Every structure is written in C-alpha cells, then in structure tokens.
Amino acid sequence: MSELPGAWYALLGLVAIFGAATWFLDKFSTKDNLKIITAICGTISMISLLYVTYTTEGI
C-alpha cells in the first residue's frame, strides 16, 4: 500500500470543513449566498479529492 500525498489529507480536511459549514448555514442561518459558496467549494474539493485518490499509484 502506497503513501497518500499530503494534498490528499488537506483536501479531506477541506471537504469536512465545507460540508459542516454548508450544513450549519442550511440549518441555522439565512445567508443563502454564503451557503451556495460553501457548497460549491465543497464540491470542488471532493472532485479534487477523487482525482488525487484515483491518480495515486498503488491504490
């Protein structure tokens, strides 16, 4: 099993942060524009995480 690059862990952290922020803004805030921005950033982070995961050799 090969080592995962440091960017993988950073992207995983971003996915978690943006996911929690989007959920919080959806449930407890009326800031719809900020909710949309965090959701888009989370989606971009997840797509990047998938790309890094599938292009890492040995996984």
DSSP file (Angstrom, degrees, kcal/mol; ACC not computed):
  #  RESIDUE AA STRUCTURE BP1 BP2  ACC     N-H-->O    O-->H-N    N-H-->O    O-->H-N    TCO  KAPPA ALPHA  PHI   PSI    X-CA   Y-CA   Z-CA
    1    1 A M              0   0    0      0, 0.0     2,-0.1     0, 0.0    58,-0.1   0.000 360.0 360.0 360.0 130.0    0.0    0.0    0.0
    2    2 A S        -     0   0    0     56,-0.3     2,-0.2    55,-0.1    56,-0.0  -0.427 360.0 -97.7 -88.2 162.1    1.5    3.3   -1.0
    3    3 A E        -     0   0    0     -2,-0.1    -1,-0.1     1,-0.1     0, 0.0  -0.502  34.5-124.9 -74.0 141.8    1.6    6.5    1.0
    4    4 A L        -     0   0    0     -2,-0.2     5,-0.1     1,-0.1    -1,-0.1  -0.696  31.2-109.4 -84.8 141.2   -1.1    9.1    0.3
    5    5 A P    >>  -     0   0    0      0, 0.0     3,-1.1     0, 0.0     4,-0.9  -0.272  24.1-112.9 -67.7 158.2    0.2   12.6   -0.6
    6    6 A G  H 3> S+     0   0    0      1,-0.3     4,-1.9     2,-0.2     3,-0.2   0.803 115.4  64.6 -61.0 -30.0   -0.1   15.4    1.8
    7    7 A A  H 3> S+     0   0    0      1,-0.2     4,-2.7     2,-0.2    -1,-0.3   0.827  94.5  61.1 -63.3 -30.0   -2.6   17.1   -0.5
    8    8 A W  H <> S+     0   0    0     -3,-1.1     4,-2.2     1,-0.2    -1,-0.2   0.922 106.1  44.6 -62.7 -44.3   -5.0   14.2    0.0
    9    9 A Y  H  X S+     0   0    0     -4,-0.9     4,-2.1     2,-0.2    -1,-0.2   0.874 112.6  51.8 -68.4 -37.1   -5.2   14.9    3.7
   10   10 A A  H  X S+     0   0    0     -4,-1.9     4,-2.2     2,-0.2    -2,-0.2   0.921 111.3  47.3 -64.6 -43.2   -5.6   18.7    3.1
   11   11 A L  H  X S+     0   0    0     -4,-2.7     4,-2.5     2,-0.2    -2,-0.2   0.887 109.4  53.5 -66.0 -38.4   -8.4   18.0    0.6
   12   12 A L  H  X S+     0   0    0     -4,-2.2     4,-2.0     1,-0.2    -1,-0.2   0.903 109.4  49.3 -62.0 -40.2  -10.1   15.6    3.0
   13   13 A G  H  X S+     0   0    0     -4,-2.1     4,-2.5     2,-0.2    -2,-0.2   0.902 110.6  50.1 -63.8 -41.5  -10.0   18.4    5.7
   14   14 A L  H  X S+     0   0    0     -4,-2.2     4,-3.0     2,-0.2     5,-0.3   0.902 108.4  52.3 -64.4 -40.6  -11.5   20.9    3.3
   15   15 A V  H  X S+     0   0    0     -4,-2.5     4,-2.1     1,-0.2    -1,-0.2   0.922 112.2  46.3 -60.3 -43.4  -14.3   18.5    2.3
   16   16 A A  H  X S+     0   0    0     -4,-2.0     4,-2.4     2,-0.2    -2,-0.2   0.920 114.6  46.5 -66.0 -43.5  -15.1   18.1    6.0
   17   17 A I  H  X S+     0   0    0     -4,-2.5     4,-2.6     2,-0.2    -2,-0.2   0.943 115.4  44.6 -65.4 -48.3  -15.0   21.8    6.8
   18   18 A F  H  X S+     0   0    0     -4,-3.0     4,-2.4     1,-0.2    -1,-0.2   0.865 113.1  52.4 -66.7 -34.5  -17.1   22.8    3.8
   19   19 A G  H  X S+     0   0    0     -4,-2.1     4,-2.2    -5,-0.3    -1,-0.2   0.936 112.6  43.5 -65.3 -45.7  -19.6   20.1    4.5
   20   20 A A  H  X S+     0   0    0     -4,-2.4     4,-2.6     2,-0.2    -2,-0.2   0.894 114.3  51.0 -66.4 -39.1  -20.1   21.1    8.1
   21   21 A A  H  X S+     0   0    0     -4,-2.6     4,-2.6    -5,-0.2    -2,-0.2   0.906 110.6  48.6 -65.4 -41.0  -20.2   24.8    7.1
   22   22 A T  H  X S+     0   0    0     -4,-2.4     4,-2.2     2,-0.2    -2,-0.2   0.921 112.7  48.0 -64.6 -43.6  -22.8   24.1    4.5
   23   23 A W  H  X S+     0   0    0     -4,-2.2     4,-2.2     2,-0.2     5,-0.2   0.932 112.9  48.5 -61.6 -45.6  -24.9   22.0    6.9
   24   24 A F  H  X S+     0   0    0     -4,-2.6     4,-2.8     1,-0.2     5,-0.2   0.927 112.6  47.4 -61.0 -46.2  -24.7   24.7    9.6
   25   25 A L  H  X S+     0   0    0     -4,-2.6     4,-1.0     1,-0.2    -1,-0.2   0.854 112.1  51.3 -65.2 -33.8  -25.6   27.5    7.2
   26   26 A D  H  < S+     0   0    0     -4,-2.2    -1,-0.2    -5,-0.2    -2,-0.2   0.900 120.0  33.0 -68.6 -40.2  -28.6   25.5    5.9
   27   27 A K  H  < S+     0   0    0     -4,-2.2    -2,-0.2    -5,-0.2    -3,-0.2   0.820 132.2  23.1 -87.3 -33.5  -30.0   24.7    9.3
   28   28 A F  H  < S+     0   0    0     -4,-2.8     2,-0.3    -5,-0.2    -3,-0.2   0.267 110.5  58.9-124.7  11.7  -29.2   27.8   11.4
   29   29 A S     <  -     0   0    0     -4,-1.0     6,-0.0    -5,-0.2     0, 0.0  -0.941  54.7-148.1-141.4 160.9  -28.7   30.8    9.0
   30   30 A T        +     0   0    0     -2,-0.3     2,-1.6     1,-0.0     3,-0.2   0.197  64.6 116.3-109.4  13.4  -30.5   32.8    6.4
   31   31 A K     >  +     0   0    0      1,-0.2     4,-1.8    -6,-0.2     5,-0.1  -0.610  33.9 168.5 -85.5  83.5  -27.3   33.5    4.4
   32   32 A D  H  > S+     0   0    0     -2,-1.6     4,-2.2     1,-0.2    -1,-0.2   0.863  71.4  54.8 -68.4 -37.2  -28.2   31.7    1.2
   33   33 A N  H  > S+     0   0    0      1,-0.2     4,-2.0     2,-0.2    -1,-0.2   0.911 109.6  47.0 -64.7 -40.9  -25.4   33.2   -0.9
   34   34 A L  H  > S+     0   0    0      2,-0.2     4,-2.5     1,-0.2    -1,-0.2   0.867 110.0  54.4 -67.3 -36.1  -22.7   32.0    1.6
   35   35 A K  H  X S+     0   0    0     -4,-1.8     4,-2.1     2,-0.2    -2,-0.2   0.910 108.6  48.3 -62.9 -42.5  -24.4   28.6    1.7
   36   36 A I  H  X S+     0   0    0     -4,-2.2     4,-2.4     2,-0.2    -2,-0.2   0.902 111.0  50.8 -65.2 -41.0  -24.1   28.3   -2.0
   37   37 A I  H  X S+     0   0    0     -4,-2.0     4,-2.4     1,-0.2    -2,-0.2   0.925 111.7  46.5 -63.8 -45.0  -20.5   29.4   -2.0
   38   38 A T  H  X S+     0   0    0     -4,-2.5     4,-2.2     1,-0.2    -1,-0.2   0.875 112.0  51.8 -66.8 -35.3  -19.5   26.8    0.7
   39   39 A A  H  X S+     0   0    0     -4,-2.1     4,-2.1    -5,-0.2    -2,-0.2   0.913 111.0  46.8 -66.0 -42.1  -21.4   24.1   -1.2
   40   40 A I  H  X S+     0   0    0     -4,-2.4     4,-2.4     2,-0.2    -2,-0.2   0.912 112.6  49.7 -66.1 -42.3  -19.6   24.8   -4.4
   41   41 A C  H  X S+     0   0    0     -4,-2.4     4,-2.3     1,-0.2    -2,-0.2   0.887 110.7  50.6 -63.6 -38.6  -16.3   24.9   -2.7
   42   42 A G  H  X S+     0   0    0     -4,-2.2     4,-2.3     2,-0.2    -1,-0.2   0.889 109.9  49.9 -64.9 -39.7  -17.1   21.6   -1.0
   43   43 A T  H  X S+     0   0    0     -4,-2.1     4,-2.4     2,-0.2    -2,-0.2   0.913 111.2  48.4 -65.3 -43.4  -18.0   20.0   -4.4
   44   44 A I  H  X S+     0   0    0     -4,-2.4     4,-2.2     1,-0.2    -2,-0.2   0.904 111.7  50.7 -62.7 -41.2  -14.8   21.3   -6.0
   45   45 A S  H  X S+     0   0    0     -4,-2.3     4,-2.4     2,-0.2    -2,-0.2   0.904 110.3  49.1 -63.6 -41.4  -12.8   19.9   -3.0
   46   46 A M  H  X S+     0   0    0     -4,-2.3     4,-2.5     2,-0.2    -2,-0.2   0.904 110.7  49.4 -66.9 -41.2  -14.5   16.5   -3.3
   47   47 A I  H  X S+     0   0    0     -4,-2.4     4,-2.1     2,-0.2    -1,-0.2   0.904 112.6  48.6 -63.6 -40.2  -13.9   16.3   -7.0
   48   48 A S  H  X S+     0   0    0     -4,-2.2     4,-2.6     2,-0.2    -2,-0.2   0.893 109.8  52.0 -64.9 -39.9  -10.2   17.2   -6.4
   49   49 A L  H  X S+     0   0    0     -4,-2.4     4,-2.4     1,-0.2    -2,-0.2   0.911 109.7  49.1 -62.9 -42.9  -10.0   14.6   -3.7
   50   50 A L  H  X S+     0   0    0     -4,-2.5     4,-2.5     2,-0.2    -2,-0.2   0.906 110.8  50.6 -62.5 -41.5  -11.4   11.9   -6.0
   51   51 A Y  H  X S+     0   0    0     -4,-2.1     4,-1.6     2,-0.2    -2,-0.2   0.936 112.2  45.8 -62.0 -47.2   -8.9   12.9   -8.7
   52   52 A V  H  X S+     0   0    0     -4,-2.6     4,-0.9     1,-0.2    -1,-0.2   0.899 113.1  51.7 -63.8 -39.9   -5.9   12.7   -6.3
   53   53 A T  H  < S+     0   0    0     -4,-2.4     3,-0.5     1,-0.2    -2,-0.2   0.931 113.9  41.4 -62.6 -47.0   -7.2    9.4   -5.0
   54   54 A Y  H  < S+     0   0    0     -4,-2.5    -1,-0.2     1,-0.2    -2,-0.2   0.660 114.5  50.8 -80.9 -15.6   -7.6    7.7   -8.4
   55   55 A T  H  < S+     0   0    0     -4,-1.6     2,-0.5    -5,-0.2    -1,-0.2   0.523  83.7 102.8 -97.4  -5.7   -4.3    9.1   -9.8
   56   56 A T  S >< S-     0   0    0     -4,-0.9     3,-1.2    -3,-0.5     2,-0.1  -0.653  78.1-122.2 -76.6 125.9   -2.2    8.0   -6.9
   57   57 A E  T 3  S+     0   0    0     -2,-0.5   -55,-0.1     1,-0.2    -2,-0.1  -0.403  89.4  28.5 -71.2 142.8   -0.3    4.9   -8.0
   58   58 A G  T 3         0   0    0     -2,-0.1   -56,-0.3   -57,-0.1    -1,-0.2   0.386 360.0 360.0  93.0  -2.7   -0.7    1.7   -6.0
   59   59 A I    <         0   0    0     -3,-1.2    -2,-0.1    -6,-0.1    -3,-0.0   0.404 360.0 360.0-109.5 360.0   -4.3    2.4   -4.7
